[in-house]
Amino acid sequence: MGKISKGAECSVEKCKENAIKSISAEKIKKTDLKIKEERRAYLCREHYKEFKKKSKKDRTIEKWRLGSRGI
């Protein structure tokens, strides 16, 4: 049973919504979302959607880079 199923709150500053996803804090720091200092960042639905939009370019480049390896 993980933290999200126990009712963890969103890690973004000034947000009190329940989290739906857990992501590495290093990936969040590449976007301009302001999170509390943690190893893992817990995001609510709204902030996860925002994270996906802001990290789309990085994820696409990473997919291209790893695509030739078949991973």
Biopython code that builds the backbone (N, CA, C, O; Angstrom):
import numpy as np
from Bio.PDB.StructureBuilder import StructureBuilder

atoms = [
    (1, "MET", "N", (0.848, -1.172, 0.000)),
    (1, "MET", "CA", (0.000, 0.000, 0.000)),
    (1, "MET", "C", (0.891, 1.231, 0.000)),
    (1, "MET", "O", (1.656, 1.441, 0.941)),
    (2, "GLY", "N", (0.802, 2.045, -1.041)),
    (2, "GLY", "CA", (1.665, 3.208, -1.188)),
    (2, "GLY", "C", (1.099, 4.466, -0.569)),
    (2, "GLY", "O", (0.004, 4.466, -0.008)),
    (3, "LYS", "N", (1.861, 5.532, -0.681)),
    (3, "LYS", "CA", (1.455, 6.811, -0.099)),
    (3, "LYS", "C", (0.229, 7.400, -0.785)),
    (3, "LYS", "O", (-0.602, 8.038, -0.138)),
    (4, "ILE", "N", (0.116, 7.189, -2.081)),
    (4, "ILE", "CA", (-1.024, 7.753, -2.816)),
    (4, "ILE", "C", (-2.329, 7.106, -2.361)),
    (4, "ILE", "O", (-3.330, 7.795, -2.168)),
    (5, "SER", "N", (-2.320, 5.801, -2.193)),
    (5, "SER", "CA", (-3.539, 5.130, -1.746)),
    (5, "SER", "C", (-3.871, 5.465, -0.293)),
    (5, "SER", "O", (-5.012, 5.296, 0.137)),
    (6, "LYS", "N", (-2.884, 5.936, 0.460)),
    (6, "LYS", "CA", (-3.122, 6.359, 1.836)),
    (6, "LYS", "C", (-3.621, 7.797, 1.916)),
    (6, "LYS", "O", (-3.982, 8.262, 2.997)),
    (7, "GLY", "N", (-3.649, 8.513, 0.784)),
    (7, "GLY", "CA", (-4.199, 9.862, 0.760)),
    (7, "GLY", "C", (-3.151, 10.958, 0.817)),
    (7, "GLY", "O", (-3.361, 11.968, 1.489)),
    (8, "ALA", "N", (-2.024, 10.790, 0.130)),
    (8, "ALA", "CA", (-0.984, 11.813, 0.112)),
    (8, "ALA", "C", (-1.487, 13.064, -0.605)),
    (8, "ALA", "O", (-2.268, 12.977, -1.553)),
    (9, "GLU", "N", (-1.029, 14.226, -0.140)),
    (9, "GLU", "CA", (-1.416, 15.489, -0.769)),
    (9, "GLU", "C", (-0.439, 15.837, -1.886)),
    (9, "GLU", "O", (0.682, 15.330, -1.930)),
    (10, "CYS", "N", (-0.876, 16.695, -2.772)),
    (10, "CYS", "CA", (-0.062, 17.191, -3.876)),
    (10, "CYS", "C", (1.156, 17.925, -3.309)),
    (10, "CYS", "O", (1.038, 18.661, -2.329)),
    (11, "SER", "N", (2.334, 17.723, -3.929)),
    (11, "SER", "CA", (3.584, 18.325, -3.454)),
    (11, "SER", "C", (3.798, 19.750, -3.952)),
    (11, "SER", "O", (4.734, 20.419, -3.513)),
    (12, "VAL", "N", (2.954, 20.223, -4.852)),
    (12, "VAL", "CA", (3.092, 21.578, -5.376)),
    (12, "VAL", "C", (2.695, 22.565, -4.276)),
    (12, "VAL", "O", (1.710, 22.367, -3.565)),
    (13, "GLU", "N", (3.481, 23.622, -4.158)),
    (13, "GLU", "CA", (3.216, 24.622, -3.123)),
    (13, "GLU", "C", (1.805, 25.190, -3.262)),
    (13, "GLU", "O", (1.339, 25.448, -4.372)),
    (14, "LYS", "N", (1.132, 25.381, -2.133)),
    (14, "LYS", "CA", (-0.201, 25.967, -2.033)),
    (14, "LYS", "C", (-1.294, 25.114, -2.675)),
    (14, "LYS", "O", (-2.336, 25.643, -3.063)),
    (15, "CYS", "N", (-1.073, 23.803, -2.793)),
    (15, "CYS", "CA", (-2.093, 22.898, -3.322)),
    (15, "CYS", "C", (-2.411, 21.855, -2.253)),
    (15, "CYS", "O", (-1.503, 21.247, -1.687)),
    (16, "LYS", "N", (-3.678, 21.650, -1.980)),
    (16, "LYS", "CA", (-4.105, 20.713, -0.939)),
    (16, "LYS", "C", (-4.914, 19.541, -1.502)),
    (16, "LYS", "O", (-5.551, 18.816, -0.738)),
    (17, "GLU", "N", (-4.900, 19.345, -2.814)),
    (17, "GLU", "CA", (-5.648, 18.254, -3.438)),
    (17, "GLU", "C", (-4.955, 16.913, -3.171)),
    (17, "GLU", "O", (-3.767, 16.872, -2.851)),
    (18, "ASN", "N", (-5.708, 15.824, -3.307)),
    (18, "ASN", "CA", (-5.145, 14.487, -3.163)),
    (18, "ASN", "C", (-4.321, 14.134, -4.396)),
    (18, "ASN", "O", (-4.694, 14.476, -5.519)),
    (19, "ALA", "N", (-3.213, 13.457, -4.183)),
    (19, "ALA", "CA", (-2.314, 13.084, -5.278)),
    (19, "ALA", "C", (-2.843, 11.865, -6.027)),
    (19, "ALA", "O", (-3.504, 11.001, -5.450)),
    (20, "ILE", "N", (-2.538, 11.811, -7.335)),
    (20, "ILE", "CA", (-2.900, 10.648, -8.140)),
    (20, "ILE", "C", (-1.670, 9.988, -8.762)),
    (20, "ILE", "O", (-1.733, 8.836, -9.192)),
    (21, "LYS", "N", (-0.531, 10.728, -8.812)),
    (21, "LYS", "CA", (0.696, 10.204, -9.417)),
    (21, "LYS", "C", (1.895, 10.565, -8.566)),
    (21, "LYS", "O", (1.903, 11.585, -7.877)),
    (22, "SER", "N", (2.910, 9.713, -8.625)),
    (22, "SER", "CA", (4.169, 9.947, -7.943)),
    (22, "SER", "C", (5.271, 9.990, -9.001)),
    (22, "SER", "O", (5.402, 9.065, -9.803)),
    (23, "ILE", "N", (6.060, 11.062, -9.000)),
    (23, "ILE", "CA", (7.101, 11.262, -10.007)),
    (23, "ILE", "C", (8.377, 11.698, -9.307)),
    (23, "ILE", "O", (8.327, 12.331, -8.253)),
    (24, "SER", "N", (9.507, 11.363, -9.886)),
    (24, "SER", "CA", (10.791, 11.777, -9.337)),
    (24, "SER", "C", (10.881, 13.303, -9.283)),
    (24, "SER", "O", (10.478, 13.990, -10.221)),
    (25, "ALA", "N", (11.402, 13.811, -8.200)),
    (25, "ALA", "CA", (11.517, 15.264, -8.031)),
    (25, "ALA", "C", (12.467, 15.867, -9.064)),
    (25, "ALA", "O", (12.314, 17.029, -9.439)),
    (26, "GLU", "N", (13.441, 15.094, -9.525)),
    (26, "GLU", "CA", (14.369, 15.586, -10.547)),
    (26, "GLU", "C", (13.638, 15.919, -11.852)),
    (26, "GLU", "O", (13.954, 16.916, -12.501)),
    (27, "LYS", "N", (12.677, 15.100, -12.231)),
    (27, "LYS", "CA", (11.906, 15.370, -13.449)),
    (27, "LYS", "C", (11.031, 16.605, -13.281)),
    (27, "LYS", "O", (10.852, 17.375, -14.225)),
    (28, "ILE", "N", (10.492, 16.794, -12.101)),
    (28, "ILE", "CA", (9.644, 17.958, -11.839)),
    (28, "ILE", "C", (10.460, 19.239, -11.879)),
    (28, "ILE", "O", (9.969, 20.271, -12.337)),
    (29, "LYS", "N", (11.695, 19.188, -11.407)),
    (29, "LYS", "CA", (12.540, 20.381, -11.370)),
    (29, "LYS", "C", (12.868, 20.896, -12.774)),
    (29, "LYS", "O", (13.177, 22.077, -12.936)),
    (30, "LYS", "N", (12.806, 20.029, -13.789)),
    (30, "LYS", "CA", (13.061, 20.457, -15.162)),
    (30, "LYS", "C", (11.926, 21.329, -15.697)),
    (30, "LYS", "O", (12.124, 22.103, -16.633)),
    (31, "THR", "N", (10.757, 21.205, -15.113)),
    (31, "THR", "CA", (9.639, 22.089, -15.453)),
    (31, "THR", "C", (9.639, 23.239, -14.458)),
    (31, "THR", "O", (10.494, 23.281, -13.574)),
    (32, "ASP", "N", (8.721, 24.152, -14.579)),
    (32, "ASP", "CA", (8.730, 25.297, -13.662)),
    (32, "ASP", "C", (7.720, 25.143, -12.523)),
    (32, "ASP", "O", (7.308, 26.138, -11.927)),
    (33, "LEU", "N", (7.323, 23.919, -12.220)),
    (33, "LEU", "CA", (6.440, 23.682, -11.083)),
    (33, "LEU", "C", (7.233, 23.826, -9.785)),
    (33, "LEU", "O", (8.336, 23.292, -9.669)),
    (34, "LYS", "N", (6.690, 24.527, -8.832)),
    (34, "LYS", "CA", (7.343, 24.740, -7.543)),
    (34, "LYS", "C", (6.863, 23.672, -6.566)),
    (34, "LYS", "O", (5.697, 23.660, -6.171)),
    (35, "ILE", "N", (7.774, 22.774, -6.179)),
    (35, "ILE", "CA", (7.412, 21.711, -5.253)),
    (35, "ILE", "C", (8.159, 21.865, -3.941)),
    (35, "ILE", "O", (9.182, 22.544, -3.859)),
    (36, "LYS", "N", (7.622, 21.216, -2.919)),
    (36, "LYS", "CA", (8.315, 21.139, -1.642)),
    (36, "LYS", "C", (9.500, 20.197, -1.837)),
    (36, "LYS", "O", (9.411, 19.264, -2.635)),
    (37, "GLU", "N", (10.571, 20.411, -1.150)),
    (37, "GLU", "CA", (11.794, 19.627, -1.328)),
    (37, "GLU", "C", (11.578, 18.186, -0.847)),
    (37, "GLU", "O", (11.430, 17.945, 0.351)),
    (38, "GLU", "N", (11.561, 17.245, -1.771)),
    (38, "GLU", "CA", (11.369, 15.831, -1.480)),
    (38, "GLU", "C", (12.095, 14.999, -2.515)),
    (38, "GLU", "O", (12.547, 15.522, -3.534)),
    (39, "ARG", "N", (12.209, 13.712, -2.260)),
    (39, "ARG", "CA", (12.786, 12.803, -3.252)),
    (39, "ARG", "C", (11.764, 12.464, -4.322)),
    (39, "ARG", "O", (12.090, 12.384, -5.507)),
    (40, "ARG", "N", (10.529, 12.267, -3.896)),
    (40, "ARG", "CA", (9.430, 11.987, -4.807)),
    (40, "ARG", "C", (8.455, 13.148, -4.754)),
    (40, "ARG", "O", (8.262, 13.761, -3.704)),
    (41, "ALA", "N", (7.849, 13.443, -5.875)),
    (41, "ALA", "CA", (6.833, 14.492, -5.927)),
    (41, "ALA", "C", (5.493, 13.820, -6.204)),
    (41, "ALA", "O", (5.376, 12.989, -7.104)),
    (42, "TYR", "N", (4.502, 14.185, -5.434)),
    (42, "TYR", "CA", (3.152, 13.651, -5.586)),
    (42, "TYR", "C", (2.293, 14.741, -6.210)),
    (42, "TYR", "O", (2.217, 15.857, -5.696)),
    (43, "LEU", "N", (1.640, 14.402, -7.336)),
    (43, "LEU", "CA", (0.888, 15.399, -8.083)),
    (43, "LEU", "C", (-0.592, 15.051, -8.146)),
    (43, "LEU", "O", (-0.970, 13.889, -8.290)),
    (44, "CYS", "N", (-1.428, 16.096, -8.035)),
    (44, "CYS", "CA", (-2.866, 15.933, -8.219)),
    (44, "CYS", "C", (-3.154, 15.883, -9.722)),
    (44, "CYS", "O", (-2.248, 16.050, -10.538)),
    (45, "ARG", "N", (-4.388, 15.657, -10.070)),
    (45, "ARG", "CA", (-4.773, 15.523, -11.479)),
    (45, "ARG", "C", (-4.415, 16.784, -12.281)),
    (45, "ARG", "O", (-3.872, 16.682, -13.381)),
    (46, "GLU", "N", (-4.714, 17.953, -11.742)),
    (46, "GLU", "CA", (-4.470, 19.213, -12.448)),
    (46, "GLU", "C", (-2.970, 19.451, -12.678)),
    (46, "GLU", "O", (-2.561, 19.819, -13.779)),
    (47, "HIS", "N", (-2.162, 19.241, -11.647)),
    (47, "HIS", "CA", (-0.730, 19.487, -11.782)),
    (47, "HIS", "C", (-0.026, 18.396, -12.592)),
    (47, "HIS", "O", (0.992, 18.668, -13.229)),
    (48, "TYR", "N", (-0.548, 17.167, -12.580)),
    (48, "TYR", "CA", (0.015, 16.118, -13.415)),
    (48, "TYR", "C", (-0.216, 16.445, -14.889)),
    (48, "TYR", "O", (0.663, 16.236, -15.725)),
    (49, "LYS", "N", (-1.395, 16.955, -15.195)),
    (49, "LYS", "CA", (-1.712, 17.358, -16.567)),
    (49, "LYS", "C", (-0.777, 18.486, -17.016)),
    (49, "LYS", "O", (-0.280, 18.483, -18.143)),
    (50, "GLU", "N", (-0.548, 19.440, -16.124)),
    (50, "GLU", "CA", (0.363, 20.546, -16.415)),
    (50, "GLU", "C", (1.793, 20.038, -16.609)),
    (50, "GLU", "O", (2.498, 20.497, -17.507)),
    (51, "PHE", "N", (2.222, 19.089, -15.768)),
    (51, "PHE", "CA", (3.556, 18.499, -15.888)),
    (51, "PHE", "C", (3.732, 17.806, -17.239)),
    (51, "PHE", "O", (4.771, 17.953, -17.881)),
    (52, "LYS", "N", (2.714, 17.049, -17.672)),
    (52, "LYS", "CA", (2.801, 16.358, -18.956)),
    (52, "LYS", "C", (2.955, 17.338, -20.107)),
    (52, "LYS", "O", (3.732, 17.093, -21.031)),
    (53, "LYS", "N", (2.221, 18.449, -20.062)),
    (53, "LYS", "CA", (2.315, 19.446, -21.125)),
    (53, "LYS", "C", (3.704, 20.080, -21.177)),
    (53, "LYS", "O", (4.265, 20.280, -22.255)),
    (54, "LYS", "N", (4.248, 20.391, -20.010)),
    (54, "LYS", "CA", (5.540, 21.075, -19.953)),
    (54, "LYS", "C", (6.721, 20.152, -20.229)),
    (54, "LYS", "O", (7.793, 20.629, -20.599)),
    (55, "SER", "N", (6.552, 18.853, -20.059)),
    (55, "SER", "CA", (7.664, 17.932, -20.265)),
    (55, "SER", "C", (7.547, 17.143, -21.566)),
    (55, "SER", "O", (8.336, 16.227, -21.799)),
    (56, "LYS", "N", (6.598, 17.473, -22.402)),
    (56, "LYS", "CA", (6.376, 16.715, -23.644)),
    (56, "LYS", "C", (7.602, 16.713, -24.550)),
    (56, "LYS", "O", (7.952, 15.674, -25.109)),
    (57, "LYS", "N", (8.252, 17.850, -24.704)),
    (57, "LYS", "CA", (9.417, 17.940, -25.571)),
    (57, "LYS", "C", (10.546, 17.052, -25.054)),
    (57, "LYS", "O", (11.175, 16.334, -25.832)),
    (58, "ASP", "N", (10.803, 17.096, -23.757)),
    (58, "ASP", "CA", (11.856, 16.268, -23.168)),
    (58, "ASP", "C", (11.553, 14.781, -23.322)),
    (58, "ASP", "O", (12.448, 13.993, -23.629)),
    (59, "ARG", "N", (10.301, 14.395, -23.111)),
    (59, "ARG", "CA", (9.920, 12.993, -23.238)),
    (59, "ARG", "C", (10.049, 12.520, -24.683)),
    (59, "ARG", "O", (10.444, 11.380, -24.925)),
    (60, "THR", "N", (9.722, 13.381, -25.642)),
    (60, "THR", "CA", (9.834, 13.028, -27.058)),
    (60, "THR", "C", (11.292, 12.831, -27.443)),
    (60, "THR", "O", (11.624, 11.865, -28.130)),
    (61, "ILE", "N", (12.154, 13.720, -27.015)),
    (61, "ILE", "CA", (13.586, 13.606, -27.316)),
    (61, "ILE", "C", (14.158, 12.340, -26.684)),
    (61, "ILE", "O", (14.945, 11.634, -27.314)),
    (62, "GLU", "N", (13.775, 12.055, -25.465)),
    (62, "GLU", "CA", (14.248, 10.841, -24.793)),
    (62, "GLU", "C", (13.777, 9.584, -25.523)),
    (62, "GLU", "O", (14.521, 8.610, -25.634)),
    (63, "LYS", "N", (12.545, 9.610, -26.017)),
    (63, "LYS", "CA", (12.016, 8.475, -26.765)),
    (63, "LYS", "C", (12.806, 8.261, -28.059)),
    (63, "LYS", "O", (13.100, 7.124, -28.428)),
    (64, "TRP", "N", (13.146, 9.350, -28.742)),
    (64, "TRP", "CA", (13.933, 9.252, -29.972)),
    (64, "TRP", "C", (15.332, 8.708, -29.666)),
    (64, "TRP", "O", (15.864, 7.880, -30.406)),
    (65, "ARG", "N", (15.912, 9.184, -28.571)),
    (65, "ARG", "CA", (17.253, 8.778, -28.209)),
    (65, "ARG", "C", (17.311, 7.292, -27.879)),
    (65, "ARG", "O", (18.267, 6.616, -28.259)),
    (66, "LEU", "N", (16.318, 6.778, -27.187)),
    (66, "LEU", "CA", (16.295, 5.377, -26.798)),
    (66, "LEU", "C", (15.660, 4.485, -27.839)),
    (66, "LEU", "O", (15.736, 3.262, -27.725)),
    (67, "GLY", "N", (15.039, 5.058, -28.847)),
    (67, "GLY", "CA", (14.321, 4.283, -29.852)),
    (67, "GLY", "C", (15.181, 3.301, -30.619)),
    (67, "GLY", "O", (14.708, 2.218, -30.964)),
    (68, "SER", "N", (16.436, 3.644, -30.899)),
    (68, "SER", "CA", (17.296, 2.766, -31.670)),
    (68, "SER", "C", (17.741, 1.551, -30.869)),
    (68, "SER", "O", (18.175, 0.554, -31.446)),
    (69, "ARG", "N", (17.640, 1.626, -29.550)),
    (69, "ARG", "CA", (18.045, 0.512, -28.691)),
    (69, "ARG", "C", (16.931, -0.498, -28.484)),
    (69, "ARG", "O", (17.178, -1.614, -28.027)),
    (70, "GLY", "N", (15.714, -0.117, -28.816)),
    (70, "GLY", "CA", (14.593, -1.012, -28.632)),
    (70, "GLY", "C", (14.077, -1.085, -27.212)),
    (70, "GLY", "O", (13.391, -2.039, -26.845)),
    (71, "ILE", "N", (14.399, -0.097, -26.421)),
    (71, "ILE", "CA", (13.969, -0.078, -25.011)),
    (71, "ILE", "C", (12.624, 0.563, -24.917)),
    (71, "ILE", "O", (12.073, 0.683, -23.822)),
]
sb = StructureBuilder()
sb.init_structure("model")
sb.init_model(0)
sb.init_chain("A")
sb.init_seg("    ")
for serial, (resi, resn, name, xyz) in enumerate(atoms, 1):
    if name == "N":
        sb.init_residue(resn, " ", resi, " ")
    sb.init_atom(name, np.array(xyz, "f"), 0.0, 1.0, " ", f" {name:<3s}", serial, name[0])
structure = sb.get_structure()
